[in-house]
Amino acid sequence: MQKEDCFFVGKVVKKYSFKGELLIKLDTDDPELFLEMESVFVEQHKTLIPFFIQRSQLHKSSLLRVQFEDIYDETSANAMLGTELFLPLDFLPPLEGNKFYYHEIVGFKVTDTRFGDVGVLVGVNDKTAQHLFVIEKLGKEILIPINDLFIKQVDRENKMLRLEVPEGLIELYL
């Protein structure tokens, strides 16, 4: 399994017990979706390795307490601390309307109700406090905050994203 075929689920943040149980900080608004996982890919040495889950349960609502198969002591659990977990993209439920996953809109043509053709969405910057659409037009990079108020239509069929951003924002970049 390649990392580009997967999405980030969360990160092992802490040991829970001396029997190898781990706490995972999930990257989701709906942690209940991940209670039924049978396995997960763990990134180790830049490679995704499948780990099978013996049991899991929510811990203090936002953490997932997991017992992996073959991890039954503190030494094995210590080796897992800080590792990132991934699942295949097809595990994600399909979204409708103006809701989207970041990976699915890359390559969409972006238009604005006032400005017209903005460019092509080449990525999403989610490393900042405010996530940003990264759009390319004529070799220039345009950054637009991801805000529900700006998103007017996500047209998956035609691979188009229609926005209505504050006047002058796009022009700042051109």
HUWO-V801459 format. One record per backbone hydrogen bond with DSSP energy under -0.5 kcal/mol. NH is the residue of the N-H (numbers start at 1). CO is the residue of the C=O. Records with the same first field share a line. If there is no record, write none. Layout:
NH: CO, CO
This chain:
5: 2
6: 3
7: 87
9: 85
10: 85
11: 25
12: 83
13: 11, 23
14: 23
16: 21
17: 21
20: 17
22: 66
23: 14
24: 64
25: 11
26: 24, 62
27: 9
28: 26
33: 30
34: 31
35: 32
37: 34
40: 51
41: 86
42: 49
43: 84
44: 42, 47
47: 44
49: 42, 47
51: 40
53: 38
54: 52, 67
55: 67
57: 65
59: 63
62: 60
63: 59
64: 24
65: 57, 63
66: 22, 64
67: 55
68: 66
69: 52
71: 68
72: 70
77: 73
78: 74
79: 75
80: 76, 77
81: 77, 78
82: 12
83: 80
85: 10
86: 41
87: 7
89: 5
91: 88
92: 89
99: 96
104: 101
105: 101, 102
106: 102
107: 121
108: 105
109: 159
110: 119
111: 161
112: 116
113: 163
116: 112
118: 110
119: 110
120: 136
121: 108
122: 120, 134
123: 134
125: 132
126: 124
131: 129
132: 125
133: 144
134: 123
135: 133, 142
136: 120
137: 140
140: 137
142: 135
144: 133, 142
146: 131
147: 145
150: 147
151: 147
152: 150, 162
153: 162
155: 153, 160
156: 154
159: 155
160: 155
161: 109
162: 153
163: 111, 161
164: 150
169: 166
172: 168
173: 170
174: 170, 171
